[in-house]
Amino acid sequence: MREWVVHNKTVPVEILEALASDADPAVRFRVAMKRKAPPRVLEVLAEDPDESVRERVSSNKKTPNYLLEKLIADPSEVVREAARKNLSGRG
């Protein structure tokens, strides 16, 4: 159910902050996809143990450049590539 709360377009940032530390990686994955997620939430998710969550942070168009530069050094090739692609697409 928590996973679907994130889909709500009017979900408050405070709820996203709480869900960023949810035990379920599917919930954290959904939070990482939100354009509404503030940098402080994306910073937490950029350190997530689940590769898919870090990849979504790397692909999020609202992820700040400083986080993308950090994710370019991620142990996962998938995460690194997504960060490179997102950063290079910004011109």
Steps between C-alpha positions, in 0.01 A plus 500: 500500500781745586637456150176639358500799735806625311301499174270770637590826323417700810701290745670738745879521502494396867343169400767447233765566765349234724460249218863550388601280792226239457605136542359410158738583212200529264373794707843667502524439123171688448616788719824522298292540182305802627596831341356655814762329721722770649881473489518391865283197420699417186822524705371230733387281212833545316653299788234228487626140517263404217652558156162564338429787739838663428437453127169686528674786682756504218220519242286760678506824298486702824806338659755775561825488303711453814312175574532378143874564516514292817295221341739483204735328747236249619607132514215409261556550127124548453497786751817656357364490145166653597679781687730567203208507258294732721793736560601514134141574397508823695721670252 
